[in-house]
Amino acid sequence: MLIYQISYQSPHEHFLDIECRISQIAEEKTYLKLPAWRPGRYELQNYAKNIQQFAIFDNTNNPIPFKKINKNCWEVSTKNITEIVVRYNYYAFQMDAGGAYVDDNQLYLNFVNCLIYVDNQMDIPCEVRLQLPSNYEIACGLPKIQKHTLKAENYHRLVDSPLIASANLKYRTYDVNGVPFHIWIKGDWLPDWEVLLIDFERFTRFQIGVMGEFPEKEYHFLCQILPYKAYHGVEHQNSTVICFGSAETMNEENNYQEFLSICSHELFHAWNICKIRPAEMMPYDYSKEIYFETGFVVEGITTYYGELALARSGVWKSQQFVAEMNKVFKKHFENFGRFNSSLIESSMDLWVDGYTSMNTAPNRKVSIYQKGSIVSMILDLEIRVRTQNQRSLDDVLRLLWQEYGKKQKGYTLQDYINVCEQVAGGSLKQYFDDCIFGKRPLEQVLEPLVENFALRLIINHYNTGSEIFGFQTVQKDGVTIVSLIEPNSNAAKVLSLQDEIIAVNDRKVENNLNVLIADKQTVILTIFRQRMLYHIVLTVNKESYLKEYTLQIQQNSENSKKENLVSWLGYV
């Protein structure tokens, strides 16, 4: 058994003291590793950067020689030694859904951040002993063997089971089909529990109905409600961590609906990735990147179903689902990487720059979340049209669960294609060539398809503001910064990303750029670029200014199309 002990002395300094006892050692050299990444975030995190002190002892407390051989691995001399004790501290000051954090109000841990392992002992039981204030309660998907002691069947289960420990957790539970679902809230938010529990029960019941069964005996929503704006969730086998804020705006309708959306999204991951997993990830190797082509399945389908569940369960009406999809459309169609990278290429490049656009080539890739969601909707509608609503993407997911997830068998890209074609009753080569392997503009696919569901794809040209010139800006620290440039516009010929616009026609810009350039055909922009002053002449080019793509329900559509919409979304 691997035994971990975690304590801390000065929580305001954010350091954890960790001890790991490893026995049954038979090798002359033992290699201790700390994960370099975590499931759910496909980029290197290099958690070893948070270790300040590191030492190793035998079972009589004598120091043992060791050396660090790469970024996250230590080589230990263990000739004639059967048990070692590793002691180190870890800087726990990352408050997001995948981090570790300690202060005088809570201990929040993703064990994958901070617990070392040995390759040949990853499948043996683990025990975690936490030294906590006596009034702390633990919210976690692992079973307790004492008040502050947890056990896990193996290392994989341990590091897939985050926890929040605090004296002031809010808690409620609900039941669906005999499965208990636990909602834990840490933070300054008192929800309307009656409404919250009804909404959670609805989308949970829908998801279980789609998949046929829930893959775990229980499930925990661990919610960090923060005093500032936040939006982040991470999936786990029988739990999720949600970081959301700000706390004082949680009861505002838009924020509450976004909170429901992220919770529904993460719950669907209990099937899609936690169980239905790409073959490349069977099992996880925490020491290095794992490249896989099906990121659009892992995250795109989950993004789509997270919101679809809210509509089809009755939490949302059809109009609200369409409005949320239009937000996804905006992000996708204003990402000109769609002309340069396919979903397959962007899935592979997650490990390169999948979560940031900073310090990377602009317009380099698409999002597996946004484009992945849209192409999931396209596939769902395509199957429904082909089968007269007798089958849908639901059937694809159920088949993936039965043939792969439930059997703990990883799927390949070709497996996914085969399952989709089996459900559709024929070839989907055109769909995969256009939407997955290729870069065909999705509006060309969407426009004729959505008409079958009493929807219309509306394409509007912006005719005011900076968009008419082909660029957009954001406000940062009171400065107007160029944030988006359409590649084929006149703006692309003279502007750079991150340019600071300080004046229009010699008039100072004070968060009023669009007012100053309204109805102008030509403007002189005064900008700072790398702290150098420039004057730029910009002329409207009406052939290439930015466009807005939105879905709109057509109330006057023929009844058969309205019936398709109801079959898809459940409500009109």
C-alpha positions as CSV (number, residue, x, y, z in Angstrom):
1,M,0.0,0.0,0.0
2,L,1.1,3.5,-0.8
3,I,0.6,5.7,2.3
4,Y,0.5,9.5,2.0
5,Q,0.4,12.0,4.8
6,I,-0.5,15.6,4.1
7,S,-0.2,18.4,6.6
8,Y,0.5,22.2,6.8
9,Q,1.7,24.5,9.5
10,S,1.2,28.1,8.2
11,P,-1.7,28.1,5.7
12,H,-1.1,31.7,4.8
13,E,2.2,30.6,3.2
14,H,0.4,28.0,1.1
15,F,2.9,25.2,1.6
16,L,1.9,21.6,2.1
17,D,4.1,19.1,3.9
18,I,3.8,15.7,2.2
19,E,5.2,12.4,3.2
20,C,4.9,9.2,1.0
21,R,5.8,5.8,2.4
22,I,6.7,3.2,-0.3
23,S,7.3,-0.4,0.6
24,Q,7.9,-3.7,-1.2
25,I,10.8,-2.3,-3.2
26,A,12.8,-4.9,-5.0
27,E,14.9,-2.9,-7.5
28,E,18.4,-1.5,-7.0
29,K,17.2,1.8,-8.4
30,T,13.7,3.3,-7.9
31,Y,12.2,6.0,-10.0
32,L,9.9,8.5,-8.3
33,K,7.7,10.5,-10.5
34,L,5.3,13.5,-10.2
35,P,2.7,13.9,-12.9
36,A,3.6,16.4,-15.6
37,W,0.0,16.9,-16.7
38,R,-3.5,16.1,-15.5
39,P,-6.4,14.4,-17.3
40,G,-8.9,17.0,-18.6
41,R,-6.2,19.5,-19.5
42,Y,-4.0,18.3,-22.4
43,E,-1.0,20.5,-21.8
44,L,2.1,20.0,-19.7
45,Q,1.7,21.6,-16.3
46,N,5.1,20.4,-14.8
47,Y,3.8,20.3,-11.2
48,A,7.4,19.7,-9.9
49,K,7.9,23.4,-10.2
50,N,5.9,23.7,-7.0
51,I,8.3,21.6,-4.9
52,Q,10.7,23.6,-2.8
53,Q,12.3,20.9,-0.6
54,F,12.7,17.2,-1.4
55,A,14.4,14.4,0.7
56,I,14.3,10.6,0.9
57,F,14.9,8.4,3.9
58,D,14.9,4.7,4.8
59,N,12.6,3.2,7.4
60,T,15.1,4.1,10.2
61,N,15.2,7.7,9.1
62,N,18.6,7.6,7.4
63,P,19.0,9.8,4.3
64,I,19.1,8.0,1.0
65,P,21.1,9.3,-2.0
66,F,19.0,10.4,-5.0
67,K,19.3,12.6,-8.0
68,K,16.7,14.3,-10.3
69,I,17.1,13.0,-13.8
70,N,14.4,15.1,-15.6
71,K,11.7,17.6,-15.0
72,N,9.5,15.3,-12.9
73,C,11.6,12.2,-12.1
74,W,14.0,11.3,-9.2
75,E,16.3,8.3,-9.3
76,V,16.8,6.7,-5.9
77,S,19.5,4.2,-4.9
78,T,17.5,1.4,-3.2
79,K,19.9,-1.5,-3.2
80,N,19.2,-3.7,-0.1
81,I,16.3,-1.2,0.8
82,T,12.7,-2.4,0.8
83,E,11.0,0.7,2.1
84,I,11.6,4.4,1.6
85,V,10.0,7.5,3.0
86,V,9.8,10.6,0.7
87,R,9.3,14.0,2.3
88,Y,8.7,17.2,0.4
89,N,6.8,20.4,0.5
90,Y,4.4,21.6,-2.2
91,Y,3.3,25.2,-3.0
92,A,-0.5,25.0,-3.1
93,F,-1.5,28.4,-4.4
94,Q,-3.5,27.7,-7.6
95,M,-7.2,28.3,-7.3
96,D,-8.7,26.9,-10.4
97,A,-10.6,23.7,-11.2
98,G,-7.4,21.7,-11.7
99,G,-5.2,23.2,-9.0
100,A,-4.2,22.9,-5.3
101,Y,-4.8,25.6,-2.7
102,V,-4.6,26.0,1.0
103,D,-5.3,28.9,3.3
104,D,-6.8,29.4,6.7
105,N,-10.3,28.5,5.5
106,Q,-9.8,25.4,3.4
107,L,-7.6,22.7,1.9
108,Y,-8.4,22.1,-1.7
109,L,-6.5,19.4,-3.6
110,N,-6.2,17.8,-6.9
111,F,-3.9,15.0,-5.8
112,V,-2.6,14.7,-9.4
113,N,-0.8,17.9,-8.7
114,C,1.2,16.9,-5.7
115,L,1.4,13.1,-5.1
116,I,4.4,11.1,-6.4
117,Y,4.2,7.6,-7.7
118,V,6.3,4.6,-8.8
119,D,5.4,3.0,-12.2
120,N,5.2,-0.5,-10.9
121,Q,3.1,0.4,-7.9
122,M,0.3,2.4,-9.6
123,D,-2.2,-0.5,-9.3
124,I,-1.9,-1.1,-5.5
125,P,-4.2,0.5,-2.9
126,C,-3.5,4.0,-1.6
127,E,-4.2,5.7,1.7
128,V,-4.2,9.4,2.4
129,R,-4.0,10.7,5.9
130,L,-4.9,14.4,6.2
131,Q,-3.9,16.4,9.3
132,L,-6.8,18.9,9.4
133,P,-8.6,21.0,12.0
134,S,-11.1,18.8,13.9
135,N,-14.1,20.8,12.6
136,Y,-13.2,20.3,8.9
137,E,-15.5,18.2,6.8
138,I,-14.2,16.6,3.6
139,A,-16.0,16.7,0.3
140,C,-14.5,14.0,-2.0
141,G,-15.5,11.0,-4.1
142,L,-13.1,8.7,-2.2
143,P,-14.4,6.5,0.7
144,K,-13.3,7.5,4.2
145,I,-11.8,4.9,6.6
146,Q,-11.6,7.6,9.3
147,K,-12.8,11.2,9.6
148,H,-9.8,12.6,7.8
149,T,-8.3,9.5,6.2
150,L,-9.2,8.4,2.6
151,K,-8.5,5.3,0.7
152,A,-8.3,4.6,-3.1
153,E,-8.2,1.3,-4.9
154,N,-5.1,2.5,-6.9
155,Y,-3.1,5.6,-7.8
156,H,-5.2,6.3,-10.9
157,R,-8.4,6.5,-8.8
158,L,-6.6,8.6,-6.1
159,V,-5.5,11.3,-8.5
160,D,-8.9,11.4,-10.2
161,S,-10.6,12.3,-6.9
162,P,-10.2,15.9,-5.8
163,L,-11.3,17.1,-2.4
164,I,-12.3,20.3,-0.6
165,A,-11.9,20.3,3.2
166,S,-13.4,23.1,5.2
167,A,-15.4,24.0,8.3
168,N,-18.1,25.9,6.2
169,L,-19.2,23.7,3.3
170,K,-22.8,24.0,2.2
171,Y,-24.3,20.6,1.2
172,R,-27.4,19.1,-0.4
173,T,-28.0,15.8,-2.2
174,Y,-30.5,14.4,-4.7
175,D,-31.2,11.0,-6.1
176,V,-31.7,9.8,-9.6
177,N,-32.5,6.1,-10.3
178,G,-31.0,5.1,-6.9
179,V,-27.8,7.0,-7.5
180,P,-27.0,9.8,-5.0
181,F,-25.6,13.0,-6.3
182,H,-23.9,15.4,-3.8
183,I,-23.6,19.1,-4.3
184,W,-20.9,20.8,-2.1
185,I,-20.5,24.6,-2.2
186,K,-17.5,26.4,-0.8
187,G,-17.9,30.2,-1.0
188,D,-20.2,33.1,-0.2
189,W,-23.3,32.0,-2.1
190,L,-26.5,30.8,-0.7
191,P,-28.5,29.3,-3.6
192,D,-32.2,28.8,-3.9
193,W,-31.7,25.1,-3.0
194,E,-35.2,24.1,-4.1
195,V,-34.7,25.5,-7.6
196,L,-31.1,24.3,-7.8
197,L,-32.0,20.7,-6.9
198,I,-34.9,20.6,-9.4
199,D,-32.6,21.9,-12.2
200,F,-29.8,19.5,-11.4
201,E,-32.1,16.5,-11.1
202,R,-33.6,17.3,-14.5
203,F,-30.4,17.5,-16.5
204,T,-29.0,14.5,-14.6
205,R,-32.1,12.4,-15.3
206,F,-31.9,13.3,-19.0
207,Q,-28.2,12.4,-19.3
208,I,-28.8,9.0,-17.6
209,G,-31.8,8.4,-19.9
210,V,-29.7,9.0,-23.0
211,M,-26.8,6.8,-21.9
212,G,-29.0,4.1,-20.3
213,E,-27.3,4.0,-16.9
214,F,-24.9,6.0,-14.7
215,P,-21.3,4.6,-14.6
216,E,-20.6,5.3,-10.9
217,K,-22.3,4.4,-7.6
218,E,-22.4,8.1,-6.6
219,Y,-21.3,11.5,-7.8
220,H,-20.0,14.7,-6.2
221,F,-20.2,18.3,-7.5
222,L,-17.4,20.2,-5.7
223,C,-18.2,23.9,-6.3
224,Q,-15.7,26.7,-5.5
225,I,-17.8,29.9,-5.7
226,L,-15.2,32.6,-5.8
227,P,-15.3,36.3,-5.0
228,Y,-14.2,37.3,-8.5
229,K,-15.2,36.4,-12.1
230,A,-14.3,32.7,-12.8
231,Y,-15.4,30.0,-15.2
232,H,-13.6,26.6,-15.1
233,G,-14.6,23.0,-14.6
234,V,-12.7,19.7,-14.6
235,E,-14.1,16.3,-14.9
236,H,-13.4,13.2,-12.8
237,Q,-14.7,9.6,-12.5
238,N,-17.3,10.3,-9.8
239,S,-16.9,14.0,-9.2
240,T,-16.2,17.4,-10.8
241,V,-14.6,20.6,-9.6
242,I,-16.4,23.8,-10.7
243,C,-14.7,27.2,-10.1
244,F,-17.3,29.9,-10.8
245,G,-17.8,33.5,-9.8
246,S,-18.3,36.1,-8.8
247,A,-20.2,35.0,-5.7
248,E,-22.3,38.2,-5.4
249,T,-23.6,37.7,-9.0
250,M,-24.5,34.0,-8.8
251,N,-28.2,34.6,-8.5
252,E,-28.3,36.8,-11.6
253,E,-30.1,34.8,-14.3
254,N,-27.3,34.8,-16.9
255,N,-24.7,33.7,-14.4
256,Y,-26.9,31.0,-12.9
257,Q,-27.6,29.6,-16.3
258,E,-23.9,29.5,-17.1
259,F,-23.3,27.7,-13.8
260,L,-25.9,25.1,-14.8
261,S,-24.3,24.8,-18.2
262,I,-20.8,24.0,-16.9
263,C,-22.2,21.6,-14.3
264,S,-24.1,19.7,-17.0
265,H,-21.0,19.7,-19.2
266,E,-18.8,18.2,-16.6
267,L,-21.4,15.6,-15.6
268,F,-21.5,14.3,-19.2
269,H,-17.8,13.7,-19.0
270,A,-18.6,10.9,-16.4
271,W,-19.3,8.9,-19.6
272,N,-17.4,10.7,-22.3
273,I,-13.6,10.5,-21.5
274,C,-13.8,9.2,-17.9
275,K,-15.2,5.9,-19.4
276,I,-15.5,6.3,-23.1
277,R,-11.8,7.0,-23.7
278,P,-9.5,7.3,-26.7
279,A,-7.3,4.2,-27.1
280,E,-4.2,6.4,-26.8
281,M,-5.2,7.1,-23.2
282,M,-5.6,3.5,-22.0
283,P,-4.1,3.8,-19.4
284,Y,-3.0,7.4,-18.7
285,D,0.7,8.1,-18.7
286,Y,1.2,11.1,-16.5
287,S,4.8,11.6,-17.3
288,K,4.5,12.9,-20.9
289,E,2.2,14.1,-23.6
290,I,-0.4,11.7,-25.0
291,Y,-1.3,12.7,-28.6
292,F,-4.7,11.8,-29.8
293,E,-6.9,12.8,-32.8
294,T,-10.3,12.6,-31.2
295,G,-10.3,15.7,-29.0
296,F,-13.4,16.9,-30.9
297,V,-15.2,13.8,-29.6
298,V,-13.9,14.2,-26.0
299,E,-14.7,18.0,-25.7
300,G,-16.9,18.9,-28.7
301,I,-19.6,16.3,-28.1
302,T,-19.5,17.1,-24.3
303,T,-19.9,20.8,-25.0
304,Y,-22.9,20.1,-27.2
305,Y,-24.6,17.7,-24.9
306,G,-23.9,19.8,-21.8
307,E,-26.3,22.4,-23.2
308,L,-28.5,20.0,-25.1
309,A,-29.3,18.3,-21.8
310,L,-30.6,21.6,-20.4
311,A,-32.9,22.1,-23.3
312,R,-34.2,18.5,-23.6
313,S,-34.7,18.1,-19.9
314,G,-36.9,21.2,-19.7
315,V,-34.5,23.4,-17.8
316,W,-34.2,25.6,-20.9
317,K,-36.6,26.3,-23.7
318,S,-35.5,25.9,-27.3
319,Q,-34.9,29.7,-27.7
320,Q,-32.3,29.6,-24.8
321,F,-30.5,26.6,-26.3
322,V,-30.4,28.4,-29.7
323,A,-29.1,31.5,-28.0
324,E,-26.3,29.5,-26.3
325,M,-25.4,27.9,-29.6
326,N,-25.2,31.3,-31.2
327,K,-22.5,32.2,-28.6
328,V,-20.6,29.2,-29.7
329,F,-21.1,30.3,-33.4
330,K,-19.7,33.7,-32.6
331,K,-16.5,32.3,-31.1
332,H,-16.0,29.8,-34.0
333,F,-16.8,32.2,-36.9
334,E,-14.6,34.9,-35.4
335,N,-11.7,32.5,-35.2
336,F,-10.0,32.6,-38.6
337,G,-7.9,29.6,-37.7
338,R,-10.9,27.7,-39.2
339,F,-9.3,28.3,-42.6
340,N,-5.9,27.0,-41.6
341,S,-6.5,24.0,-39.3
342,S,-8.8,21.0,-39.3
343,L,-10.3,19.5,-36.1
344,I,-8.0,16.6,-36.4
345,E,-5.0,18.9,-36.6
346,S,-6.2,21.0,-33.7
347,S,-6.8,17.9,-31.6
348,M,-3.3,16.8,-32.1
349,D,-2.0,20.3,-31.3
350,L,-3.7,20.6,-27.9
351,W,-0.4,19.8,-26.4
352,V,1.3,22.6,-28.3
353,D,-1.0,25.6,-27.7
354,G,-4.5,24.2,-27.2
355,Y,-5.5,26.5,-24.4
356,T,-3.9,29.8,-25.3
357,S,-3.5,32.2,-28.1
358,M,-0.8,34.2,-26.4
359,N,2.7,34.0,-28.0
360,T,1.4,31.8,-30.8
361,A,0.8,32.5,-34.5
362,P,-2.6,34.2,-34.9
363,N,-5.4,32.3,-36.7
364,R,-3.5,29.1,-36.3
365,K,-6.1,26.6,-35.2
366,V,-9.7,25.9,-34.4
367,S,-11.2,25.1,-31.0
368,I,-12.1,21.5,-30.3
369,Y,-14.7,22.9,-28.0
370,Q,-16.5,25.3,-30.3
371,K,-16.1,23.7,-33.7
372,G,-16.4,20.4,-32.0
373,S,-19.8,21.4,-30.6
374,I,-21.0,22.7,-33.9
375,V,-20.0,19.6,-35.9
376,S,-21.6,17.4,-33.2
377,M,-24.8,19.2,-33.7
378,I,-24.4,18.8,-37.5
379,L,-23.9,15.1,-37.1
380,D,-26.9,14.8,-34.8
381,L,-29.1,16.6,-37.3
382,E,-27.7,14.7,-40.2
383,I,-28.5,11.3,-38.5
384,R,-32.0,12.6,-37.6
385,V,-32.7,13.6,-41.2
386,R,-31.5,10.3,-42.6
387,T,-33.5,8.2,-40.2
388,Q,-36.6,10.4,-39.9
389,N,-35.8,11.1,-36.2
390,Q,-35.6,7.3,-35.4
391,R,-31.9,7.7,-34.6
392,S,-29.6,10.4,-33.4
393,L,-26.3,11.2,-31.8
394,D,-27.8,9.7,-28.7
395,D,-27.5,6.3,-30.3
396,V,-23.9,6.9,-31.3
397,L,-23.1,7.6,-27.6
398,R,-25.0,4.7,-26.3
399,L,-23.1,2.4,-28.7
400,L,-19.8,3.9,-27.7
401,W,-20.7,3.3,-24.0
402,Q,-21.8,-0.3,-24.6
403,E,-18.9,-1.3,-26.9
404,Y,-16.1,0.7,-25.4
405,G,-16.7,2.6,-22.2
406,K,-18.5,-0.2,-20.3
407,K,-15.9,-2.8,-21.5
408,Q,-13.0,-0.5,-20.5
409,K,-11.8,-0.6,-24.1
410,G,-10.3,2.4,-25.8
411,Y,-11.7,3.6,-29.1
412,T,-9.8,4.8,-32.2
413,L,-10.8,7.5,-34.7
414,Q,-11.8,4.8,-37.1
415,D,-13.9,3.1,-34.4
416,Y,-15.8,6.3,-33.9
417,I,-16.3,6.7,-37.7
418,N,-17.6,3.1,-37.8
419,V,-20.1,3.6,-35.0
420,C,-21.4,6.8,-36.5
421,E,-21.9,5.2,-39.9
422,Q,-23.6,2.2,-38.2
423,V,-26.1,4.4,-36.5
424,A,-26.6,6.6,-39.6
425,G,-27.2,3.5,-41.8
426,G,-24.7,4.5,-44.4
427,S,-21.5,6.3,-45.3
428,L,-20.7,9.6,-43.6
429,K,-17.5,10.2,-45.7
430,Q,-18.7,13.6,-46.8
431,Y,-19.4,14.7,-43.3
432,F,-16.0,13.6,-42.0
433,D,-14.1,14.9,-45.0
434,D,-15.8,18.3,-44.7
435,C,-16.1,18.8,-41.0
436,I,-13.5,16.7,-39.3
437,F,-10.6,16.1,-41.7
438,G,-11.2,19.2,-43.8
439,K,-11.7,22.9,-43.5
440,R,-14.9,23.4,-45.4
441,P,-16.7,26.5,-44.0
442,L,-19.4,25.2,-41.7
443,E,-22.0,27.7,-42.8
444,Q,-22.1,25.9,-46.1
445,V,-23.1,22.7,-44.3
446,L,-25.4,24.3,-41.7
447,E,-27.5,26.5,-44.0
448,P,-29.4,23.7,-45.8
449,L,-29.4,21.3,-42.9
450,V,-31.0,23.4,-40.2
451,E,-33.9,24.3,-42.4
452,N,-35.2,20.8,-41.8
453,F,-35.6,21.8,-38.1
454,A,-37.5,25.1,-38.5
455,L,-34.3,27.0,-38.2
456,R,-32.6,29.5,-40.4
457,L,-28.9,30.5,-40.4
458,I,-28.8,34.3,-40.5
459,I,-25.6,35.9,-41.9
460,N,-25.4,39.6,-41.1
461,H,-22.6,42.0,-42.1
462,Y,-21.7,44.4,-39.3
463,N,-22.3,47.9,-40.7
464,T,-21.1,50.1,-37.8
465,G,-18.1,50.4,-35.6
466,S,-14.6,48.9,-36.1
467,E,-16.0,45.7,-37.7
468,I,-16.9,47.6,-40.9
469,F,-13.2,48.1,-41.3
470,G,-12.5,44.4,-40.4
471,F,-11.2,44.5,-36.9
472,Q,-12.3,44.4,-33.2
473,T,-10.9,45.7,-30.0
474,V,-11.0,45.1,-26.3
475,Q,-10.5,47.4,-23.3
476,K,-7.5,46.6,-21.2
477,D,-6.5,48.8,-18.3
478,G,-8.3,51.7,-19.9
479,V,-6.5,51.2,-23.3
480,T,-8.2,50.2,-26.5
481,I,-6.3,47.2,-27.9
482,V,-6.7,45.5,-31.3
483,S,-7.8,42.0,-30.6
484,L,-9.1,40.6,-33.9
485,I,-8.3,41.3,-37.5
486,E,-10.1,39.7,-40.5
487,P,-7.3,38.4,-42.7
488,N,-8.7,39.7,-46.0
489,S,-9.8,43.1,-44.8
490,N,-8.2,46.5,-45.3
491,A,-7.4,46.5,-41.6
492,A,-5.2,43.5,-42.1
493,K,-3.0,45.6,-44.4
494,V,-2.2,48.2,-41.8
495,L,-3.0,47.0,-38.3
496,S,-1.3,44.5,-36.0
497,L,-2.8,42.6,-33.1
498,Q,-2.0,44.3,-29.8
499,D,-1.9,47.8,-31.4
500,E,-3.0,50.4,-29.0
501,I,-5.5,52.9,-30.6
502,I,-5.2,56.3,-28.9
503,A,-6.9,58.6,-31.4
504,V,-9.2,58.7,-34.4
505,N,-8.8,61.7,-36.7
506,D,-6.8,63.4,-33.9
507,R,-9.6,62.9,-31.4
508,K,-8.6,61.0,-28.3
509,V,-10.1,57.5,-27.9
510,E,-11.7,57.2,-24.4
511,N,-13.6,53.9,-24.6
512,N,-15.6,55.4,-27.5
513,L,-13.8,54.1,-30.6
514,N,-17.0,53.0,-32.4
515,V,-18.6,56.3,-31.8
516,L,-15.6,58.1,-33.3
517,I,-15.5,56.0,-36.4
518,A,-19.3,55.7,-36.9
519,D,-20.4,56.4,-40.5
520,K,-16.8,57.2,-41.6
521,Q,-15.5,55.8,-44.9
522,T,-11.9,56.7,-44.1
523,V,-10.2,57.4,-40.8
524,I,-6.8,58.2,-39.5
525,L,-5.9,56.1,-36.5
526,T,-3.1,57.1,-34.2
527,I,-1.7,54.0,-32.5
528,F,1.2,52.8,-30.4
529,R,2.9,49.7,-31.6
530,Q,5.7,48.4,-29.5
531,R,5.8,51.9,-27.9
532,M,6.4,53.6,-31.2
533,L,3.8,56.1,-32.5
534,Y,2.2,55.6,-35.9
535,H,-0.5,57.3,-37.9
536,I,-2.5,54.9,-40.1
537,V,-5.1,55.6,-42.8
538,L,-7.9,53.0,-42.9
539,T,-10.6,52.8,-45.5
540,V,-13.8,50.7,-45.4
541,N,-13.8,47.6,-47.5
542,K,-17.4,46.4,-47.7
543,E,-16.5,43.2,-49.4
544,S,-14.6,41.8,-46.4
545,Y,-15.8,43.2,-43.1
546,L,-16.7,40.9,-40.3
547,K,-19.9,38.9,-40.3
548,E,-22.2,37.6,-37.6
549,Y,-23.7,34.1,-37.9
550,T,-26.8,33.2,-35.8
551,L,-29.5,30.6,-35.8
552,Q,-33.1,31.7,-35.6
553,I,-36.2,29.7,-35.1
554,Q,-38.7,30.1,-37.9
555,Q,-42.2,30.2,-36.3
556,N,-43.9,30.1,-39.7
557,S,-42.1,26.9,-40.9
558,E,-44.2,24.0,-42.0
559,N,-45.5,21.6,-39.4
560,S,-43.2,18.7,-40.3
561,K,-40.1,20.9,-39.7
562,K,-41.5,22.1,-36.3
563,E,-42.1,18.5,-35.4
564,N,-38.4,17.8,-36.2
565,L,-37.4,20.7,-33.9
566,V,-39.6,19.3,-31.1
567,S,-38.1,15.8,-31.7
568,W,-34.7,17.3,-31.4
569,L,-35.0,19.8,-28.5
570,G,-38.2,18.7,-26.9
571,Y,-39.8,22.1,-26.7
572,V,-40.5,25.0,-29.1
